[in-house]
Amino acid sequence: LFTEYIRLLLGLMPRVFVAENVSGLVKGTARGYFKIILAAFKECGYVVTAKLLDAQWLGVPQQRQRIIFVGVRNDIGLTPVHPKPLAYRYSVRDALPWIVKIVQTEVYDEGQRTVIDGDTPSITVLGLGAKRIEKHYVESETDISRYAIGDEWERMGERGVSNSDRYLNLKRPALDQPSYTVTQAGGQNSSVASVTHPTEKRKFSIAELKRICAFPDDFILTGSYAQQWERLGRSVPPVMMAANASEIKTGILDKCQ
């Protein structure tokens, strides 16, 4: 795809370009390809820099590394810019506040009092103390209780560990940390080892994954559970790319006007 990208770049010659790839491009023997790609970008007439960025430091509740190339056309006279890491990270608990048990006394308009004691998906304030419980859909494919990874998930909880020593990709994230990386293959089958829900013996629902991957709640994904998971697992989190776009706007494009 880089060769096609370069073809488009030469045809359009924009003031600035952004390209991305997985972190493996700058690790091990793949670094040779990275050097070739970087040189090819520069030969197109651009000043180019590349930086390995982690989404968890750019407002995304997920550990996700991506190599980001930024190129500025030579005649612009400016250098590429990259976003600086934030001083804080969002956790799984921040993204999914309903996964903790809430004991809430509610006062309704007519004076009735109701106590909720259980796992609540979300709470929306209506006014005068009244609250509405909004449930989100949890797909049947999330269930791992019938598989070996479900038993291992329980053992991980008993040992207080987040990484399985039996299944390389089985992860049980901590509530107060960003999630582990959501990979494209994790939703292919319920028995496939992947990142899981931290407190329930299942994988994340699509609604939960959208938040972990920093997509809006109302973003529409089509297809099966596996297909939707794959798209989220392959994607660059929108909030991460927004940080890059904002930096490019203020650091380069605004200065070109």
N, C-alpha and C positions, 0 to 999 in steps of 0.2 A: 504493500500500500504506500510505502514511502516514495517509490518511483512514480506512482500516480499523483501523489501529493505534489511532488516536485514539478511534474508536468503542468498541473494546475497553477502552481506558484509562478512558473515562468510565463504562463499565458496571461495571468491577471496582474502580477507584480504589485500586490497591495503594499501599503506603507508598513504594516506590521503583520506577522503571521504567528500562529500558535500551533504546535503539534505536540502530541503526547504518546507515550507508550508505557509498557509495564516496567517496573523497576529492574527486572532481569536484564534489560538491555544494557545496563551499565555494570553488570556483575559477571565475573568469570570470563569465559571465552567470548561471550556475546559483546563484550566491550569493543571488539574489533569491528563489528557491524555499527556500533554507536559512532565510532570515529569516522567511518565511511559516510554515514548519514549526515553527521555534523559538517564534514567537508563539502558534501554535495549541496547542503543548504547554503553554505557560505559562497559557493561558486555561482549561486543564483543571483548574487548581488546584495547580500544581507550581512549585517553584523549579527551573529547568533550566539546565544548562550543557552545552556541546558542546566536544569536544577532538579534534583530529586526532592519532591515535596511529599509530605504525609498529610492526608486529609484530616487526621485527628487534630492537627494544629491549625486548621483553617475552618473551623466551625462545623465539622462533620463528626457525628458520634461513632466513628469507625476508623480503625487503623487501616490505612490504605495508601500505599506508596505509588507514585506515578512520576515518571521522568517527563518534565515539561520543557519543550523547546520554545524559545521566543526569539524571533528574528525581526530586525528593524532594517528597512531598506537603506543602502549605503548613503544615498543622497539626502536622507533626512537629517543626518548629523547627530543622532541620539543613540544611546546604548540601550539594550534590552533591560527590562525590569521584571522582578519576581516578587510575589507577596511575602511579607514577613510573617513568621508564626505568631499566633495569638498567645497571650499570656495564660490562657486557660483552655481546657478541653471539656466537651460535653460528653456525658456518660450515657450508658444504656438507660439508666434511671431517668435522666433528663429527657431523653427522647421518648421513652415509654413509661410515663408516670403511673399508668394504671396497673403495672405488674407488681406493685407492692400492695399489701393488705391495708385497706383504709377503714377505719372506724369513724363514721361521720354521723353526727346528729343533725337532722335537717328540720327546719322550721318552715312550713308551708303557709301560704296566704291565709288559709282558713284556720290556722292555729294548731294543726295536727303536727305531731312529732314522729319522725321515723328514724330508726337506727339501721344503718347499713353496716354489716360486718362481713366482709368478703373481698374477693378480688374484683375490682371494678375497672372496666376498660377505660373509662374517662368520665370526667364530671364537668358539666357546663353550667355556669351560673346563669340563672334566669332572672333573678331579682328578688328582693325581700327575703333573701336567705334560701329560696327554693333552688333545687338543683335537679338536673335531669341526667340520668345514666344513659350513655350512648355506647352500645355494644358494636364491636367490629367483627367481621367474619373471620373465623379461623378455619382454614382449609383442612380437610381430612388427611391430605398428604403430609401434614406437619407431624403426625403421630409417629413416634419412634419406639413406642412401648413394646412392640412385638418383635423387635430386632435386637441383635447383639449390642448395637450402639446404645440402645436404651438402657440395658443393664450396665454398660460401661458409664453412661451418663450418671446413673445413681452412685456407682462406686467413686466417680470423680467428686461428687458432692460429699460423700462420706469422708474422703481424704482431703477435701478442701482444696482441690487443684482445678485449674482451668484447662489444662492440656492433657490429653490422654496419652499414656505410654503404650497403648495397644493399637490405637487407630490415629495415624499421623494427623489427619485433618479434623478430628473431632475436637471441638472447642466449646467450652461452657463459660461464656464471658462473665466477668464480675459485674455486679449491678453498678458500681461506682467508678467504672472504667469505660472507655470507648469499646465498642464491639471489636472482635477480631474481623479480619478481612472477609467479606462475603464473596466467595468465588462462584464462577458461572456454573460449575458442576454440582453445587450443593443441593439443588432442588430436583435433580434428575430422578431420584428414587428415594423413598423414605428411609431406606437402609443405608444410603450413602453417608459416610462420615463427613460432617461439615460443622460450621458454626451452628449452635443451638440456642434455644431459649434458656435464659439463666435460671429460672425458677420452676418451669414446667417441663415435663418430659416430652418435649417436642421441638420441632424447628420453628423458626419465626414464620408468622403468617405474612402474606404479601403486604398487608397494611402496615405491619411492623417493619418489614424490610424496607419499605419506602421511606420510613423515618430514619432507619439506620443508614440508608444510602442517601439521605438528605434530599428526597423528592417531596413535593407537596402532597398533602393527603388526598387532594382531588385529582392528582395526575392519573390518567386512565391508561392501564396496561391491558392488553388483550392476550388471548391464548390460554393455555393450560397453566397450572401452578408452576410446572417445570420451566415452561417458556418464559413466564413472567420473572421467575427467579433468575434465569439465565441473563435476561436483559439487564436486570439490576446488577448482577454480578459482573457483567462486562462493562458497565457504565463508569464514567468518571462522575463523581457526585456533583450535581449542579452548583451547590454552595461552594465547593472547592474551585470550580471553574469561574464562578462569579468573583471570587477573590482575585484570581488571575486577571480577569477582564477589568475589574475596577482599578487594579494597579497599572495596567496598560493604558487605560483611559487617562488617568491623572498623570502618570509618569511619562507618557509618550504622545498620545493623540491630542490631548489638550494643549500641548506645547507646539503642535504643528499648525495650529489655527492662527 
